[in-house]
Amino acid sequence: MSLDFPRLPRRDLIKLAAAVGAFGGVAATASPAAAAGPIIKPLPPEFFTVLGTNAEMRWPAMRGQGHLVPIDRFFVRNHTSTPIIDAATWRLDVTGSGLRGGPVSFTYDQLRKLPSETITAAVECAGNGRGYFTGQQGQAVSGTAWHLGAVGVARWRGVRLSTVLRLAGLSNRAVDVLPIGLDPNFVTGGVDLGPVRRPLPVGKALRDVILAYEMNGEPLPPDHGHPVRVIVPGWIGIASIKWLGRIEVSDTPVLTPWNTQFYRLFGDAYPAEGRPFDEQTIKSAFELDENATLPAGRTTRLRGRSWSAHAPIRRVEVSTDGGVSWRHVRKVGPSTAWQRWEFDWRPATAGPAELRARATDARGNTQPETTVHNTLGYLFDAVVRHPVQISAA
């Protein structure tokens, strides 16, 4: 197995274990989290569109904000409500048949004493763009009708999941790693599906996943997973479990509602049992409201961002005439997690206009004209039609 993170020698693991204390028996499990409400942080309308228990970032909020999304503008995806968890009493319990020995428990302080890793990575809901299946393609889907604001890029600091698993005694029989959140159980249709959880194959768990306790240089806020969350680069947001409380390591494949009932592709184009998926796709967004008003006869600098889970963005093109013609944009800043870009446009006449942005990544993936329909509205990657109004000079 090829790992992106270097493997720690056994003698170093022993030293680490000694440095942070004995990990032997499971200590008291984390106290039940107090539910504070669907979302705790302020949700000013200039930053967010509130969608039930979720808050979608409005793209104009990113104008002039640099590469990272500030915490106060970062979207929130909650299945239930944000819990309040005391880091001083929190525990991470690691259990399961995929360990060589018995259960192991880590405190918050013990995790923070382990070698840390800092990565810049995107978190994106699998349903980001779902609203365009209906609004743009005329197709019925279920779920939150996100536009393109269920994505954010941040700098995350934490400990490698591989380090924690090896300290816990990972067995070579391990197959799946199941992070489990401490938010309230998810109930749908009168059925209690339990805590939010979705397995990772052990190969991915050892490759590039971190257990993050900081976001943009600050301790994780409650809405974003305090005290510890999982960050799984390139994968759909459900894999990056917030409010982590337990990890089950299994020597057999793990099934949960979040990889059987949800987060599979169902529909006419897919098998009856659905097609599983893990990775996100490719998208572009303007840092501009839909139906924004722009002046005729004056140059407006259009700004936006494009991103792909598969590779860095190689090229972005913009159309200002509804897709009749396309021109290349100027890239701005680094390409880590996403690519910022800008394009100067001088509309000649007043009236409605339609902007489009189309990205291609380094592996040749390009946004299509339409996305293949699936009933749960996942992985919308088509070029989005962005209407604007041009006012008379």
N, C-alpha and C positions, 0 to 999 in steps of 0.2 A: 504494500500500500504506500503510495506517495503522499507525503504530508507537506502542507505549506508551512506548518510550524515545525521547528526542529524538535526531535524527540529528546526528552530529558533523560540522561543516564540514570540508572537505578540508584546509584550512590547519591545523586543530587536530589532525587525524590525523598530518600531517607533523611537527608539533611533538612529538606524543606519541612517534612513532617515533624522533625524534632524542633525546628525553629518556631513553628506555630502551635505546638502542643499535640498531645495525643488525639488521634481521630478515632479511637477504638469504639466504644459503644455509641448508640444513638442517644443524644441528649434529649431533653424535653423538646417536642416538636414546637414549631412556631405557634405562638398564641393565635387564636382565631382573629382574623383581621376585622377591624371595624369598618363597615361600609359608610362612606361619607356622602355619597351622592354619585350620580352618573359621571360627572366631571367636576374637578375641584378648581382648577385654575380659571382666571377670568377669560371670557370668550367675547371680546369686543367684536362688533359686527364688521369692522373694517379688516379684521384678521380672519374671521371664521364664519362659516355657515353651519349652524347646528342641525344635526340630523339624528334625532332621537338621543341615544346614548353616545353619539359620536360627534366630532367636530371636524369639519373639513377646512383645510387652509384655503383662503382666497389668494389666488396668485398675485394680485397687485401688492399684497403684503410683503412680497419678496423683492420688490424693486429697491435697489441700493443696499441689499443686505449681505452681499458677499457670497461665499461658497456655501456656508452652513446655514441651516434654518435655525434661527433663534428659538430657544425653548418656548418663549411666549407665543410663537406662531406655529409651532410644530403640531401637526394634526393629532387627533386622539381617536383611537379605535377601541371601544369598550364593548365587550359582550354583555356585561351587566353594569357594574359601577366600580369606581375607583376605591380601593380599600386604603385604610390608614394602618401602616405596619410600623412597629417600633423596631428599629434596627438593633437595639440593645438586647432584645429578647428573640429576635428572628433566628431561625436555624434553617440550614439547607441539609435535608436528609437524602442520602444516596443509598438506594436499596436495590435488590433484585437478583435474579438468577444469573445475571451476566457479570457478577462480582465473584472474586475468588473466595472472599470471606463473607462476614455478616455486614449488616448495615453500618454506615459511617455518617457522622454528622459534622458540619462545619458551622462556626459562628461567623457573623459579619466581620469581626476583627480578624479572625483566622484567614478568611478569604483575602482581605486587604493586605495581609502580610505576605501573601504569595507573589511571585513575580508577575508584574502587570503587563498588559498589552494595550496599545492605543491604536484604534483603527478608525478611518472615516468610511462610513457605510450608510447606505439607504435602507430605510424601512418603508415598505409599500404594501398597502392592503391588496389582497388578490383581486378585490372588486373595484380597484381604482379605475375610473372611466366607465363603470357599469351603466350610468345614466345614458350614455351615448348609444348603447344597444337599442334603447327605445327612442330617444330623441333624434338620433341620426340615422339609424338603420331600420327603425320601425318594428323592432322585435321585442316581444314580451320577455322579461326576466324578473327574477325575484331577488330581494335583498336591498340594501341601502343604495340609493341612487347617487353615488359619488360622481362628480365630474372628474377632474384630474388632480384634486388637492389632497388625496389620501396617500401622500408620499412625503418623506422628509429625509434630508441628509444631515447627519450629526457626527461629531467626533466622540467615540465611545471608548471608555477606559475600563478595564476589568481584568479578570484572570482567564486564561485559556481553559475552555471546558476540558481539553485533553489533559491538562495538569490535574484538575480536580478528579477526573475519572481514574487516572493512574494512581493518585494518592489513595483513592477509595478501593483500589485493588481490581482494576478492570481485567476481566478474564478474556482469553483468546476465543472463548465461545460466544462473546457478546455479539448481538445482531442489531438491536435497536436501543436507542436512548430516548427516554420519554420525560421531558421537562413538564412539570405540573404547576399551574399557577395557584395563588392564594386568594384570588378574587372570588366573589360569591358564585355558587353553582349556576350554570346556565340552564334555564327552563324554557322550553319552546313547545307549543301545542299541549301544554299541561304535563309534559314529560321532563323530568329532571335528568339532564345529561351529565351532571357532575361538573367538576372544575375544568377549565379550559386546558387542553393538553393535545399535543400532536407529536408523534415520534420522529426522530432523526435516525437515519442509518448510521451505524457506528463510524463508517468511513467519513461522512460529513462531520460528525461530532468531533472527530479527532483532527479535522483538517483546518478549519478557519473560524470556528465558533468561539465566542467569548461570553463569559458571564459578566455583564457590565454593571458597575456601580456608579459610574460618572457619565455625564452627558454634557458635552461642550464645556468641560472643565469644572462642572458643578456636580454635587451629589444628585443622583436621579431624583426628579420630582415625583410625587405620588402618581400623577396621571401617566407617567412614562415608565413606571415599574419599580419605584422605590420599595425595598432597598436594593434589589438585584433583579436584573432581567437577562434574558438570553438575547444575543444578537447573532443572527444567521445570515451572513452576507450573501446577496444574490437571490435568496429564497423569499417566498411570499411572507407577508408580515405575520401570519398566524404562527409561523415557526419560531418567531422571536418572542417567546412567552414572557409576559410581564409578571411581576410580583412572584418570582420563582420561590417555591417552597420545598419542592421535592423532585428528585430525579430517579426514575426507575430504569435500571439497566437490565435488559432482557436477553436471554439466549434464544428466543423465538421471536418472529415478527409480531409487532404490536398493532392492534386495531382500536381506534377510538372514533367517536362521531366526527372528529375533525379531519379524518383521512378516509372515511367511508361515506358518511351522510353528506358532509360538506367538503369543500375544497377538492372536488373532483369535477370533471367536465362531463355533463349529461346533455343529451339532446340528440337530434336526428343524425348528426355527424359522428356520434360516439357510440361505443358499445353500451348495452343495456345497463351493465354494472358501473358505467362511467369510466373515464380515463383519469388515472392519478396524475398529479403534477406537483412540482415543488418550486420551480424557478419562475421568477417574474419575466416580463417581456420588455419590449422597447416602446418608448413614448416620447412625446414632445409637448411642451406647454408654453404659451405666451404669458409673460408677467403683466397681464392685462385682463380686465373684466370682459366678459362677453357683452356685446352691444355698447362698448365704450365709444365715446365720441372723440374723433380726431379731426384736426383742422385741414381743410383743403388748401393747397397752395403753399403749405409750410412743411418742412421736413420733420418727421417724427422718428425718433430712434426706438424701434421695436426691440424688446429684449425677451429672452426666454431661456428655457433649459430643456435638454434632452438627456435621456438616460436609457440604459439597457443592462439587464442582468447578465448578459452573455459576454460582453466585451466593451471596451471604451468606445465612445462615439467617434466615428471617423469623419462623418460629413453630415451637415444639416442644410436643408434647402427650405426656402420660404416662398410661398405664392401669395400675391396680393390681389389676384383676380380669380379666386375660386378654383385654382388648380389648372388654369390654362397654361401658365408659364411659371417657371421656377428659377430662383436665383440662390446662390450660395451665401451663407451668412459668415460673419466674422466670429471665430471662437474667442472666448474670454476666459482667462484663468485656467486652473488645472482641470483634468478630465476625471478625477477621482470620484467615483459614485455617480456623478452626472457632469454634463458639459454645459456651461453658460455660453450664451451667444447673443449677438446683436445685429441689427439690420436697419439701415436708414431708408425711410420711405417718404416720398412726397406725393400724396394723392392729388390728382389734378382737378377732380370735380366732386361736388357734393352728392350725397346719396348713400345708400347701403353698399357695403363691400364685405368681402369674405376673405379672411386670412387663413392660411394653412401652413403648418410646419411639418417637415418630414425628415426623419433621422435615419442614418445608416451606421451600423456599428462596425468594428474592425473585423468581425467574422462574416460580414456581408448581409446581416439581417437588416431589412428595411421595412419601415412601417407600410402596411398595405392600405388599399383603398377601403376595404371592409374587413371586419373580423368575423371568423366563423362563429356562428351563434352557439351559445350554450345556455341552458335554462337558468343557471345560477349567476350568469353575467360576469364570469371571471375573465381576466387576462385580455381586456380590450386593448388592442394595439394599433388600431387603424388611425390614419390621419384625421385629426379632429377639425371640423369646420368651425371657424371662430368668427362670428359676425361682428362687425363694427359699423358705426355710423360716421360718415364724413360730413362735417358741417361746412357751410359756406365761409369763405375767408372774411 
